């Protein structure tokens, strides 16, 4: 379809989002890393490496930095939002935080998480006391019940409409963060030459432009304290950008 003026009179892409359709799609997906990453399981390692480098830079610039030199365990309680089977919790967050909560609407994914060897096995997250609460709800219906050092949102925010996203961010900024905490958003962005959000009817989500994401952060009263693009992903994928946010 031509990207002409006529487009401006059409309904905004996010109005096509259906929570029910999205959940139906995810319920049909395997509870595996391959399922979480849409057939690109090989990018998980580099994804987590990129996240870990980004967090290390944030910690370096903050009071949460451990002066003892070790960057591990420098975060207290954190939350993995839209966590799926806990790929990020297991591979990353549990290694840098004392306790990880999970928000994930699809119960079969969190059931899988709880069964994983790294969680239930000897020396796993459970034994180490790192498993926090699991909330089986969509983020549009979730309000933080405590304050976190880090609220991690990756590859799930396209399931919320613009309005839902702004309201969710406001709740997080208001009561969800410790005084040194961050909200991190790590999401696909549409390529620059396309200055419009794109609705994907397969999983009923939108991919937003970098400009739109920044607009929504601002509307929610959040400011960007750091941002960078994930490097090293295959060429055919959307550019993935990380943003660290704090209340203005
Ligand atoms: N963040 C994880 C999972 C990505 S897959 C990772 O990177 O490995 C996308 C996840 O978003 C799925 O687990 C899906 O169930 C979840 N999701 C779908 N709708 C959601 C909503 N409204 N709120 C929060 N999560 C949602």
py3Dmol code that shows the C-alpha trace and the ligand (Angstrom):
import py3Dmol

protein = """\
ATOM      1  CA  UNK A   1       0.000   0.000   0.000  1.00  0.00           C
ATOM      2  CA  UNK A   2       1.338   3.444  -0.912  1.00  0.00           C
ATOM      3  CA  UNK A   3       2.603   5.563   1.927  1.00  0.00           C
ATOM      4  CA  UNK A   4       0.738   8.640   0.781  1.00  0.00           C
ATOM      5  CA  UNK A   5      -1.456  11.213   2.447  1.00  0.00           C
ATOM      6  CA  UNK A   6      -4.440   8.895   2.344  1.00  0.00           C
ATOM      7  CA  UNK A   7      -2.741   6.882   5.070  1.00  0.00           C
ATOM      8  CA  UNK A   8      -3.205   9.742   7.526  1.00  0.00           C
ATOM      9  CA  UNK A   9      -6.943   9.337   7.426  1.00  0.00           C
ATOM     10  CA  UNK A  10      -6.776   5.604   8.111  1.00  0.00           C
ATOM     11  CA  UNK A  11      -7.065   4.239  11.623  1.00  0.00           C
ATOM     12  CA  UNK A  12      -3.793   4.179  13.569  1.00  0.00           C
ATOM     13  CA  UNK A  13      -2.076   0.772  13.372  1.00  0.00           C
ATOM     14  CA  UNK A  14      -2.362   0.157  17.138  1.00  0.00           C
ATOM     15  CA  UNK A  15      -6.169   0.269  16.967  1.00  0.00           C
ATOM     16  CA  UNK A  16      -5.986  -3.137  15.222  1.00  0.00           C
ATOM     17  CA  UNK A  17      -4.334  -4.779  18.243  1.00  0.00           C
ATOM     18  CA  UNK A  18      -6.436  -7.468  19.906  1.00  0.00           C
ATOM     19  CA  UNK A  19      -5.198  -8.846  23.230  1.00  0.00           C
ATOM     20  CA  UNK A  20      -7.252 -12.033  22.731  1.00  0.00           C
ATOM     21  CA  UNK A  21      -5.819 -12.654  19.251  1.00  0.00           C
ATOM     22  CA  UNK A  22      -2.291 -12.084  20.569  1.00  0.00           C
ATOM     23  CA  UNK A  23      -2.794 -14.558  23.406  1.00  0.00           C
ATOM     24  CA  UNK A  24      -4.314 -17.112  21.040  1.00  0.00           C
ATOM     25  CA  UNK A  25      -1.235 -16.779  18.828  1.00  0.00           C
ATOM     26  CA  UNK A  26       1.210 -17.181  21.732  1.00  0.00           C
ATOM     27  CA  UNK A  27      -0.714 -20.170  23.078  1.00  0.00           C
ATOM     28  CA  UNK A  28      -0.081 -21.853  19.726  1.00  0.00           C
ATOM     29  CA  UNK A  29       3.680 -21.292  19.979  1.00  0.00           C
ATOM     30  CA  UNK A  30       6.095 -23.859  21.448  1.00  0.00           C
ATOM     31  CA  UNK A  31       7.417 -23.215  24.950  1.00  0.00           C
ATOM     32  CA  UNK A  32      11.003 -23.063  23.698  1.00  0.00           C
ATOM     33  CA  UNK A  33      13.628 -20.413  22.975  1.00  0.00           C
ATOM     34  CA  UNK A  34      12.911 -21.011  19.285  1.00  0.00           C
ATOM     35  CA  UNK A  35       9.240 -20.208  19.932  1.00  0.00           C
ATOM     36  CA  UNK A  36      10.085 -17.056  21.903  1.00  0.00           C
ATOM     37  CA  UNK A  37      12.393 -15.774  19.177  1.00  0.00           C
ATOM     38  CA  UNK A  38      10.216 -16.528  16.157  1.00  0.00           C
ATOM     39  CA  UNK A  39      12.562 -19.097  14.633  1.00  0.00           C
ATOM     40  CA  UNK A  40      15.861 -17.318  15.405  1.00  0.00           C
ATOM     41  CA  UNK A  41      17.046 -19.147  18.549  1.00  0.00           C
ATOM     42  CA  UNK A  42      20.669 -18.464  17.597  1.00  0.00           C
ATOM     43  CA  UNK A  43      20.291 -14.739  18.374  1.00  0.00           C
ATOM     44  CA  UNK A  44      19.617 -15.357  22.073  1.00  0.00           C
ATOM     45  CA  UNK A  45      23.285 -15.376  23.061  1.00  0.00           C
ATOM     46  CA  UNK A  46      24.197 -12.135  21.336  1.00  0.00           C
ATOM     47  CA  UNK A  47      20.943 -10.561  22.547  1.00  0.00           C
ATOM     48  CA  UNK A  48      21.828 -11.337  26.146  1.00  0.00           C
ATOM     49  CA  UNK A  49      25.405 -10.184  25.642  1.00  0.00           C
ATOM     50  CA  UNK A  50      24.128  -6.853  24.284  1.00  0.00           C
ATOM     51  CA  UNK A  51      21.722  -6.451  27.217  1.00  0.00           C
ATOM     52  CA  UNK A  52      24.410  -7.293  29.702  1.00  0.00           C
ATOM     53  CA  UNK A  53      26.828  -4.710  28.220  1.00  0.00           C
ATOM     54  CA  UNK A  54      24.073  -2.087  28.229  1.00  0.00           C
ATOM     55  CA  UNK A  55      23.265  -2.765  31.886  1.00  0.00           C
ATOM     56  CA  UNK A  56      26.963  -2.690  32.822  1.00  0.00           C
ATOM     57  CA  UNK A  57      27.178   0.851  31.382  1.00  0.00           C
ATOM     58  CA  UNK A  58      24.075   1.898  33.311  1.00  0.00           C
ATOM     59  CA  UNK A  59      25.459   0.486  36.547  1.00  0.00           C
ATOM     60  CA  UNK A  60      28.761   2.231  36.000  1.00  0.00           C
ATOM     61  CA  UNK A  61      26.975   5.566  35.852  1.00  0.00           C
ATOM     62  CA  UNK A  62      24.858   4.997  38.966  1.00  0.00           C
ATOM     63  CA  UNK A  63      24.782   4.579  42.717  1.00  0.00           C
ATOM     64  CA  UNK A  64      23.947   0.935  42.286  1.00  0.00           C
ATOM     65  CA  UNK A  65      27.511   0.236  41.174  1.00  0.00           C
ATOM     66  CA  UNK A  66      29.215  -2.103  43.534  1.00  0.00           C
ATOM     67  CA  UNK A  67      32.417  -0.433  44.701  1.00  0.00           C
ATOM     68  CA  UNK A  68      33.756  -3.880  45.467  1.00  0.00           C
ATOM     69  CA  UNK A  69      34.344  -4.267  41.762  1.00  0.00           C
ATOM     70  CA  UNK A  70      32.026  -7.138  41.066  1.00  0.00           C
ATOM     71  CA  UNK A  71      29.102  -6.219  38.863  1.00  0.00           C
ATOM     72  CA  UNK A  72      27.187  -9.337  39.782  1.00  0.00           C
ATOM     73  CA  UNK A  73      24.430  -9.057  42.379  1.00  0.00           C
ATOM     74  CA  UNK A  74      24.466  -5.320  42.211  1.00  0.00           C
ATOM     75  CA  UNK A  75      20.728  -5.170  41.610  1.00  0.00           C
ATOM     76  CA  UNK A  76      18.086  -6.037  44.176  1.00  0.00           C
ATOM     77  CA  UNK A  77      14.610  -6.995  43.032  1.00  0.00           C
ATOM     78  CA  UNK A  78      13.903  -6.790  39.303  1.00  0.00           C
ATOM     79  CA  UNK A  79      11.013  -7.823  37.038  1.00  0.00           C
ATOM     80  CA  UNK A  80      10.977  -9.486  33.620  1.00  0.00           C
ATOM     81  CA  UNK A  81       7.885  -8.218  31.760  1.00  0.00           C
ATOM     82  CA  UNK A  82       6.367 -10.292  28.968  1.00  0.00           C
ATOM     83  CA  UNK A  83       8.885 -12.913  30.046  1.00  0.00           C
ATOM     84  CA  UNK A  84       7.660 -15.911  28.056  1.00  0.00           C
ATOM     85  CA  UNK A  85       9.521 -19.008  29.305  1.00  0.00           C
ATOM     86  CA  UNK A  86      12.021 -16.838  31.160  1.00  0.00           C
ATOM     87  CA  UNK A  87      14.802 -16.836  28.577  1.00  0.00           C
ATOM     88  CA  UNK A  88      16.025 -13.425  29.829  1.00  0.00           C
ATOM     89  CA  UNK A  89      15.412 -14.209  33.492  1.00  0.00           C
ATOM     90  CA  UNK A  90      17.482 -17.370  33.322  1.00  0.00           C
ATOM     91  CA  UNK A  91      20.197 -16.171  30.970  1.00  0.00           C
ATOM     92  CA  UNK A  92      20.668 -12.684  32.331  1.00  0.00           C
ATOM     93  CA  UNK A  93      18.523 -11.164  35.086  1.00  0.00           C
ATOM     94  CA  UNK A  94      18.999 -13.959  37.643  1.00  0.00           C
ATOM     95  CA  UNK A  95      22.752 -13.415  37.303  1.00  0.00           C
ATOM     96  CA  UNK A  96      22.678  -9.711  38.086  1.00  0.00           C
ATOM     97  CA  UNK A  97      19.836  -9.432  40.624  1.00  0.00           C
ATOM     98  CA  UNK A  98      18.946 -10.935  43.972  1.00  0.00           C
ATOM     99  CA  UNK A  99      15.344 -11.738  42.999  1.00  0.00           C
ATOM    100  CA  UNK A 100      13.367 -11.776  39.755  1.00  0.00           C
ATOM    101  CA  UNK A 101       9.598 -11.373  39.403  1.00  0.00           C
ATOM    102  CA  UNK A 102       7.862 -12.348  36.178  1.00  0.00           C
ATOM    103  CA  UNK A 103       4.863 -10.900  34.345  1.00  0.00           C
ATOM    104  CA  UNK A 104       3.599 -13.162  31.561  1.00  0.00           C
ATOM    105  CA  UNK A 105      -0.021 -13.703  30.493  1.00  0.00           C
ATOM    106  CA  UNK A 106       0.486 -17.160  28.949  1.00  0.00           C
ATOM    107  CA  UNK A 107       0.439 -19.701  31.768  1.00  0.00           C
ATOM    108  CA  UNK A 108       1.959 -22.535  29.750  1.00  0.00           C
ATOM    109  CA  UNK A 109       5.104 -20.411  29.362  1.00  0.00           C
ATOM    110  CA  UNK A 110       5.530 -19.728  33.070  1.00  0.00           C
ATOM    111  CA  UNK A 111       4.764 -23.398  33.835  1.00  0.00           C
ATOM    112  CA  UNK A 112       7.654 -24.278  31.542  1.00  0.00           C
ATOM    113  CA  UNK A 113       9.849 -21.694  33.278  1.00  0.00           C
ATOM    114  CA  UNK A 114       9.175 -23.219  36.687  1.00  0.00           C
ATOM    115  CA  UNK A 115      10.131 -26.676  35.409  1.00  0.00           C
ATOM    116  CA  UNK A 116      13.413 -25.628  33.792  1.00  0.00           C
ATOM    117  CA  UNK A 117      16.568 -27.203  35.210  1.00  0.00           C
ATOM    118  CA  UNK A 118      18.140 -23.753  35.775  1.00  0.00           C
ATOM    119  CA  UNK A 119      15.137 -22.882  37.946  1.00  0.00           C
ATOM    120  CA  UNK A 120      14.034 -26.086  39.701  1.00  0.00           C
ATOM    121  CA  UNK A 121      17.268 -28.077  39.549  1.00  0.00           C
ATOM    122  CA  UNK A 122      20.135 -28.342  42.022  1.00  0.00           C
ATOM    123  CA  UNK A 123      21.668 -24.892  42.567  1.00  0.00           C
ATOM    124  CA  UNK A 124      18.913 -23.368  40.423  1.00  0.00           C
ATOM    125  CA  UNK A 125      17.064 -20.109  40.927  1.00  0.00           C
ATOM    126  CA  UNK A 126      14.612 -21.640  43.402  1.00  0.00           C
ATOM    127  CA  UNK A 127      17.334 -23.027  45.618  1.00  0.00           C
ATOM    128  CA  UNK A 128      19.143 -19.705  45.500  1.00  0.00           C
ATOM    129  CA  UNK A 129      15.985 -17.878  46.549  1.00  0.00           C
ATOM    130  CA  UNK A 130      15.953 -15.831  43.363  1.00  0.00           C
ATOM    131  CA  UNK A 131      12.438 -16.713  42.198  1.00  0.00           C
ATOM    132  CA  UNK A 132      10.032 -13.944  43.065  1.00  0.00           C
ATOM    133  CA  UNK A 133       6.356 -13.634  42.184  1.00  0.00           C
ATOM    134  CA  UNK A 134       4.856 -14.760  38.902  1.00  0.00           C
ATOM    135  CA  UNK A 135       1.951 -12.666  37.585  1.00  0.00           C
ATOM    136  CA  UNK A 136      -0.077 -14.303  34.792  1.00  0.00           C
ATOM    137  CA  UNK A 137      -1.570 -11.113  33.373  1.00  0.00           C
ATOM    138  CA  UNK A 138      -1.018  -8.784  30.440  1.00  0.00           C
ATOM    139  CA  UNK A 139       0.998  -5.644  31.149  1.00  0.00           C
ATOM    140  CA  UNK A 140      -2.046  -3.486  30.422  1.00  0.00           C
ATOM    141  CA  UNK A 141      -3.599  -5.059  33.548  1.00  0.00           C
ATOM    142  CA  UNK A 142      -0.492  -5.112  35.720  1.00  0.00           C
ATOM    143  CA  UNK A 143       0.525  -2.605  38.381  1.00  0.00           C
ATOM    144  CA  UNK A 144       3.832  -3.024  40.233  1.00  0.00           C
ATOM    145  CA  UNK A 145       3.147  -4.143  43.814  1.00  0.00           C
ATOM    146  CA  UNK A 146       6.634  -3.168  44.962  1.00  0.00           C
ATOM    147  CA  UNK A 147       9.495  -1.030  43.691  1.00  0.00           C
ATOM    148  CA  UNK A 148      12.152  -2.521  41.447  1.00  0.00           C
ATOM    149  CA  UNK A 149      15.737  -1.668  40.578  1.00  0.00           C
ATOM    150  CA  UNK A 150      14.971  -2.722  37.024  1.00  0.00           C
ATOM    151  CA  UNK A 151      11.783  -3.275  35.004  1.00  0.00           C
ATOM    152  CA  UNK A 152      12.847  -5.145  31.844  1.00  0.00           C
ATOM    153  CA  UNK A 153      10.458  -5.081  28.838  1.00  0.00           C
ATOM    154  CA  UNK A 154      11.536  -6.940  25.742  1.00  0.00           C
ATOM    155  CA  UNK A 155       9.684  -7.971  22.613  1.00  0.00           C
ATOM    156  CA  UNK A 156       6.240  -7.674  24.192  1.00  0.00           C
ATOM    157  CA  UNK A 157       5.235  -3.986  24.236  1.00  0.00           C
ATOM    158  CA  UNK A 158       3.866  -4.187  20.686  1.00  0.00           C
ATOM    159  CA  UNK A 159       0.919  -6.069  22.197  1.00  0.00           C
ATOM    160  CA  UNK A 160      -0.211  -2.911  24.023  1.00  0.00           C
ATOM    161  CA  UNK A 161      -1.989  -0.044  22.289  1.00  0.00           C
ATOM    162  CA  UNK A 162      -0.360   3.398  22.502  1.00  0.00           C
ATOM    163  CA  UNK A 163      -2.771   4.436  25.259  1.00  0.00           C
ATOM    164  CA  UNK A 164      -2.245   1.214  27.228  1.00  0.00           C
ATOM    165  CA  UNK A 165       1.506   1.593  26.908  1.00  0.00           C
ATOM    166  CA  UNK A 166       1.551   5.176  28.189  1.00  0.00           C
ATOM    167  CA  UNK A 167      -0.659   4.235  31.146  1.00  0.00           C
ATOM    168  CA  UNK A 168       1.512   1.207  31.916  1.00  0.00           C
ATOM    169  CA  UNK A 169       4.687   3.325  31.826  1.00  0.00           C
ATOM    170  CA  UNK A 170       3.047   5.909  34.100  1.00  0.00           C
ATOM    171  CA  UNK A 171       2.229   3.228  36.679  1.00  0.00           C
ATOM    172  CA  UNK A 172       5.801   1.934  36.520  1.00  0.00           C
ATOM    173  CA  UNK A 173       7.276   5.420  36.843  1.00  0.00           C
ATOM    174  CA  UNK A 174       4.989   6.363  39.722  1.00  0.00           C
ATOM    175  CA  UNK A 175       5.382   3.446  42.109  1.00  0.00           C
ATOM    176  CA  UNK A 176       7.355   0.739  40.336  1.00  0.00           C
ATOM    177  CA  UNK A 177      10.926   1.964  40.673  1.00  0.00           C
ATOM    178  CA  UNK A 178      13.423   2.394  43.494  1.00  0.00           C
ATOM    179  CA  UNK A 179      15.104   5.809  43.556  1.00  0.00           C
ATOM    180  CA  UNK A 180      17.984   4.447  41.448  1.00  0.00           C
ATOM    181  CA  UNK A 181      15.916   2.117  39.284  1.00  0.00           C
ATOM    182  CA  UNK A 182      15.381   1.994  35.541  1.00  0.00           C
ATOM    183  CA  UNK A 183      12.741   0.883  33.114  1.00  0.00           C
ATOM    184  CA  UNK A 184      14.461  -0.758  30.146  1.00  0.00           C
ATOM    185  CA  UNK A 185      12.660  -1.182  26.841  1.00  0.00           C
ATOM    186  CA  UNK A 186      14.256  -3.445  24.242  1.00  0.00           C
ATOM    187  CA  UNK A 187      12.093  -3.627  21.146  1.00  0.00           C
ATOM    188  CA  UNK A 188      12.093  -3.896  17.385  1.00  0.00           C
ATOM    189  CA  UNK A 189      11.834  -0.556  15.612  1.00  0.00           C
ATOM    190  CA  UNK A 190      10.697  -0.043  12.037  1.00  0.00           C
ATOM    191  CA  UNK A 191      13.397   0.831   9.552  1.00  0.00           C
ATOM    192  CA  UNK A 192      14.061   4.542   9.217  1.00  0.00           C
ATOM    193  CA  UNK A 193      12.741   5.051   5.731  1.00  0.00           C
ATOM    194  CA  UNK A 194       9.329   3.849   6.940  1.00  0.00           C
ATOM    195  CA  UNK A 195       8.049   6.565   9.200  1.00  0.00           C
ATOM    196  CA  UNK A 196       5.036   4.616  10.331  1.00  0.00           C
ATOM    197  CA  UNK A 197       4.171   1.913  12.844  1.00  0.00           C
ATOM    198  CA  UNK A 198       3.367  -1.473  11.334  1.00  0.00           C
ATOM    199  CA  UNK A 199       0.584  -3.816  12.424  1.00  0.00           C
ATOM    200  CA  UNK A 200       1.432  -7.533  12.260  1.00  0.00           C
ATOM    201  CA  UNK A 201      -1.704  -9.621  11.976  1.00  0.00           C
ATOM    202  CA  UNK A 202       0.100 -12.888  12.694  1.00  0.00           C
ATOM    203  CA  UNK A 203       0.543 -12.102  16.406  1.00  0.00           C
ATOM    204  CA  UNK A 204      -1.692  -8.988  16.547  1.00  0.00           C
ATOM    205  CA  UNK A 205       1.058  -6.573  17.566  1.00  0.00           C
ATOM    206  CA  UNK A 206       2.598  -3.358  16.257  1.00  0.00           C
ATOM    207  CA  UNK A 207       6.199  -2.527  15.511  1.00  0.00           C
ATOM    208  CA  UNK A 208       6.743   1.135  16.345  1.00  0.00           C
ATOM    209  CA  UNK A 209       9.084   3.703  14.955  1.00  0.00           C
ATOM    210  CA  UNK A 210      11.859   4.999  17.189  1.00  0.00           C
ATOM    211  CA  UNK A 211      10.134   8.396  16.983  1.00  0.00           C
ATOM    212  CA  UNK A 212       6.805   6.989  18.220  1.00  0.00           C
ATOM    213  CA  UNK A 213       8.450   5.161  21.105  1.00  0.00           C
ATOM    214  CA  UNK A 214      10.198   8.354  22.209  1.00  0.00           C
ATOM    215  CA  UNK A 215       6.917  10.265  21.976  1.00  0.00           C
ATOM    216  CA  UNK A 216       5.170   7.704  24.183  1.00  0.00           C
ATOM    217  CA  UNK A 217       7.989   7.751  26.780  1.00  0.00           C
ATOM    218  CA  UNK A 218       7.613  11.524  26.959  1.00  0.00           C
ATOM    219  CA  UNK A 219       3.835  11.336  27.315  1.00  0.00           C
ATOM    220  CA  UNK A 220       4.316   8.936  30.202  1.00  0.00           C
ATOM    221  CA  UNK A 221       6.676  11.326  31.991  1.00  0.00           C
ATOM    222  CA  UNK A 222       9.782   9.243  31.348  1.00  0.00           C
ATOM    223  CA  UNK A 223      13.132  10.471  30.068  1.00  0.00           C
ATOM    224  CA  UNK A 224      15.760   8.501  28.213  1.00  0.00           C
ATOM    225  CA  UNK A 225      18.995   8.246  30.194  1.00  0.00           C
ATOM    226  CA  UNK A 226      20.744   5.904  27.746  1.00  0.00           C
ATOM    227  CA  UNK A 227      19.931   4.277  24.445  1.00  0.00           C
ATOM    228  CA  UNK A 228      21.739   2.147  21.912  1.00  0.00           C
ATOM    229  CA  UNK A 229      21.024  -0.180  19.046  1.00  0.00           C
ATOM    230  CA  UNK A 230      21.675  -3.905  19.480  1.00  0.00           C
ATOM    231  CA  UNK A 231      24.577  -4.918  17.300  1.00  0.00           C
ATOM    232  CA  UNK A 232      25.232  -8.161  15.495  1.00  0.00           C
ATOM    233  CA  UNK A 233      21.747  -9.400  14.622  1.00  0.00           C
ATOM    234  CA  UNK A 234      21.069 -10.894  11.167  1.00  0.00           C
ATOM    235  CA  UNK A 235      20.469  -8.284   8.454  1.00  0.00           C
ATOM    236  CA  UNK A 236      16.897  -9.302   7.640  1.00  0.00           C
ATOM    237  CA  UNK A 237      15.540  -8.501  11.121  1.00  0.00           C
ATOM    238  CA  UNK A 238      14.095  -5.221  12.340  1.00  0.00           C
ATOM    239  CA  UNK A 239      16.648  -2.979  14.074  1.00  0.00           C
ATOM    240  CA  UNK A 240      16.424  -3.610  17.830  1.00  0.00           C
ATOM    241  CA  UNK A 241      16.948  -0.679  20.193  1.00  0.00           C
ATOM    242  CA  UNK A 242      17.453  -0.522  23.959  1.00  0.00           C
ATOM    243  CA  UNK A 243      16.270   2.463  25.998  1.00  0.00           C
ATOM    244  CA  UNK A 244      16.906   3.047  29.708  1.00  0.00           C
ATOM    245  CA  UNK A 245      14.211   5.265  31.196  1.00  0.00           C
ATOM    246  CA  UNK A 246      13.614   7.178  34.408  1.00  0.00           C
ATOM    247  CA  UNK A 247      10.809   9.429  35.603  1.00  0.00           C
ATOM    248  CA  UNK A 248      11.426  13.076  34.570  1.00  0.00           C
TER     249      UNK A 248
END
"""
ligand_1 = """\
26
LIG
N 10.580 -11.330 26.423
C 10.734 -12.746 26.160
C 9.547 -13.322 25.397
C 9.305 -12.702 24.032
S 7.938 -13.457 23.175
C 12.029 -13.006 25.413
O 12.595 -12.064 24.874
O 12.450 -14.164 25.368
C 6.617 -12.293 23.520
C 5.929 -12.546 24.838
O 4.990 -11.506 25.078
C 5.163 -13.861 24.872
O 5.554 -14.600 25.990
C 3.714 -13.398 24.991
O 2.895 -14.305 25.700
C 3.875 -12.080 25.716
N 2.707 -11.200 25.634
C 1.702 -11.214 24.721
N 0.793 -10.254 25.032
C 1.238 -9.630 26.136
C 0.731 -8.566 26.947
N -0.415 -7.956 26.641
N 1.436 -8.199 28.042
C 2.598 -8.826 28.339
N 3.126 -9.829 27.613
C 2.451 -10.226 26.522
"""
view = py3Dmol.view(width=600, height=400)
view.addModel(protein, "pdb")
view.setStyle({"model": 0}, {"cartoon": {"style": "trace"}})
view.addModel(ligand_1, "xyz")
view.setStyle({"model": 1}, {"stick": {}})
view.zoomTo()
view.show()
